[in-house]
Amino acid sequence: MDVSPILMIIIIFSINIVYVTFFTLRMILTLKGYRYIAALISMVETVIYIVGLGLVLDNLNEIQNLVAYAVGYGTGVIIGTKIEEKMALGYIMVNAISTDTKLNLPLILRDEGYGVTDWHANGRQGERQALQILTPRKYELKLYTRLKDLDPGIFIIAYEPKSIHGGFWVKSIKKGKLFK
């Protein structure tokens, strides 16, 4: 069966987008501890990969197929990471340092459902209020916006915790009472 060169480019490009999107999601799910879902995705991913690579290897003399494969690969990485951003799996730990020590940021944020640990700190130019805030990743941008609204000069740095154990906040998550 002969397939037109344009159709072959579209097929290879599309297959590689799907393959690499699955690959990216599988890697992220594996790193986040969703190993069974990742294993299911890997089975589909492998089939897609073999079909796509087979099409390219059967037509190695056609440079446009290799280009379609490479461009599809790059596009798949972008799409996979965008999907992961929307899924927002896991939690984020945000360290925030405010110069406004009179503003009761911990109380405000706790009332909104965030897990907050706070302490008084000293910076180069005086007293600071330091906060450590734990939140699901799906609320990350909302938290940043809220912090900047409350204190436009706030310093924010975030990282993803590998594991979480103990504390009232973890108990609230397990009971499904967070942000309600």
C-alpha positions as CSV (number, residue, x, y, z in Angstrom):
1,M,0.0,0.0,0.0
2,D,1.5,3.3,-1.1
3,V,0.9,6.3,1.1
4,S,1.4,9.8,-0.2
5,P,4.5,11.5,1.2
6,I,2.4,14.3,2.8
7,L,0.2,11.8,4.6
8,M,3.3,9.8,5.8
9,I,4.7,13.0,7.3
10,I,1.4,13.8,9.1
11,I,1.2,10.2,10.4
12,I,4.8,10.1,11.7
13,F,4.5,13.5,13.2
14,S,1.2,12.7,14.9
15,I,2.4,9.3,16.2
16,N,5.5,10.9,17.7
17,I,3.5,13.6,19.4
18,V,1.3,11.0,21.0
19,Y,4.2,8.7,21.9
20,V,6.3,11.5,23.5
21,T,3.3,12.9,25.3
22,F,2.7,9.5,26.8
23,F,6.4,9.1,27.6
24,T,6.5,12.5,29.4
25,L,3.4,11.7,31.4
26,R,4.7,8.2,32.3
27,M,8.0,9.7,33.6
28,I,6.2,12.3,35.6
29,L,3.7,9.8,37.1
30,T,6.6,7.5,37.9
31,L,8.4,10.2,39.8
32,K,5.3,11.2,41.6
33,G,4.7,7.6,42.8
34,Y,1.8,6.6,40.5
35,R,3.6,3.5,39.4
36,Y,0.5,1.4,38.3
37,I,-0.9,4.1,36.1
38,A,2.6,4.7,34.7
39,A,2.9,1.0,33.9
40,L,-0.4,1.1,32.0
41,I,0.7,4.1,30.1
42,S,4.0,2.5,29.2
43,M,2.3,-0.4,27.6
44,V,0.4,1.9,25.2
45,E,3.5,4.1,24.8
46,T,5.6,1.1,23.6
47,V,3.1,0.1,20.9
48,I,2.9,3.7,19.6
49,Y,6.7,3.9,19.6
50,I,7.2,0.7,17.7
51,V,4.7,1.7,15.0
52,G,6.1,5.2,14.6
53,L,9.7,4.1,14.5
54,G,8.8,1.3,12.1
55,L,7.4,3.8,9.7
56,V,10.5,5.9,9.8
57,L,12.9,2.9,9.5
58,D,10.9,1.6,6.5
59,N,11.4,4.9,4.8
60,L,14.9,6.0,5.8
61,N,15.6,7.4,2.4
62,E,12.9,10.1,2.9
63,I,14.5,12.9,4.9
64,Q,11.1,14.6,5.5
65,N,10.0,11.6,7.6
66,L,13.0,12.0,9.9
67,V,12.2,15.7,10.2
68,A,8.6,14.9,11.0
69,Y,9.8,12.4,13.6
70,A,12.1,14.9,15.3
71,V,9.5,17.8,15.2
72,G,6.8,15.4,16.5
73,Y,9.2,14.4,19.4
74,G,9.8,18.0,20.4
75,T,6.1,18.9,20.1
76,G,5.2,15.8,22.3
77,V,7.5,17.0,25.1
78,I,5.8,20.4,25.1
79,I,2.3,18.9,25.1
80,G,3.2,16.4,27.8
81,T,4.5,19.0,30.1
82,K,1.5,21.2,29.5
83,I,-0.8,18.3,30.4
84,E,1.2,17.7,33.5
85,E,0.9,21.3,34.5
86,K,-2.9,21.1,34.2
87,M,-2.9,17.8,36.2
88,A,-0.9,19.6,38.9
89,L,-0.1,16.4,40.9
90,G,1.4,16.5,44.3
91,Y,2.2,19.4,46.7
92,I,4.4,22.4,46.8
93,M,6.2,23.9,49.7
94,V,6.5,27.7,49.5
95,N,8.9,29.7,51.6
96,A,7.8,33.3,51.8
97,I,9.6,36.1,53.6
98,S,7.7,39.3,54.3
99,T,9.1,42.7,55.3
100,D,5.7,43.6,56.8
101,T,5.9,42.1,60.3
102,K,2.7,43.8,61.4
103,L,0.6,42.0,58.7
104,N,-0.7,38.7,60.2
105,L,0.0,36.6,57.1
106,P,0.0,33.3,59.0
107,L,-3.5,33.8,60.4
108,I,-4.9,35.1,57.1
109,L,-3.5,32.1,55.1
110,R,-4.5,29.5,57.8
111,D,-8.1,30.9,57.6
112,E,-7.9,30.2,53.8
113,G,-6.9,26.6,54.4
114,Y,-3.2,26.7,53.9
115,G,-0.8,24.9,56.2
116,V,1.5,27.5,57.5
117,T,4.5,27.5,59.9
118,D,5.9,30.9,60.7
119,W,8.7,32.5,62.6
120,H,10.4,35.8,63.1
121,A,13.6,36.2,61.1
122,N,16.2,38.8,60.4
123,G,17.3,40.0,57.0
124,R,19.9,42.4,55.7
125,Q,17.6,45.4,56.3
126,G,15.9,44.3,59.5
127,E,13.1,42.1,60.9
128,R,11.2,39.8,58.6
129,Q,8.3,37.4,58.9
130,A,9.2,34.0,57.5
131,L,6.5,31.5,56.4
132,Q,6.6,28.0,55.2
133,I,3.4,27.1,53.4
134,L,2.3,23.7,52.1
135,T,-0.4,23.5,49.4
136,P,-1.5,21.2,46.7
137,R,0.1,22.2,43.4
138,K,-3.3,23.0,41.8
139,Y,-3.5,25.9,44.3
140,E,0.1,27.1,43.7
141,L,-0.5,30.0,41.4
142,K,-3.5,31.1,43.5
143,L,-1.2,31.2,46.6
144,Y,1.4,33.3,44.8
145,T,-1.2,35.8,43.7
146,R,-2.6,35.9,47.2
147,L,0.8,36.5,48.8
148,K,1.6,39.2,46.3
149,D,-1.8,40.9,46.9
150,L,-1.2,40.9,50.7
151,D,2.5,42.0,50.4
152,P,3.7,43.2,47.0
153,G,7.3,43.1,48.2
154,I,7.2,39.5,49.5
155,F,10.1,37.2,48.6
156,I,8.9,33.7,47.4
157,I,10.7,30.5,46.7
158,A,9.1,27.1,46.2
159,Y,10.1,23.5,45.9
160,E,8.3,20.2,45.7
161,P,8.5,18.0,48.8
162,K,9.5,14.4,48.3
163,S,7.4,13.1,51.2
164,I,5.1,14.5,53.8
165,H,4.4,13.0,57.2
166,G,2.5,14.2,60.2
167,G,0.9,17.5,61.1
168,F,-2.7,18.7,61.2
169,W,-2.6,19.6,57.5
170,V,-1.9,16.0,56.3
171,K,-4.8,14.8,58.5
172,S,-7.1,17.4,56.9
173,I,-6.1,16.1,53.4
174,K,-6.9,12.5,54.3
175,K,-10.3,13.5,55.7
176,G,-11.0,15.6,52.5
177,K,-11.5,18.8,54.5
178,L,-8.9,21.0,52.8
179,F,-10.0,24.2,51.2
180,K,-13.7,23.6,51.8
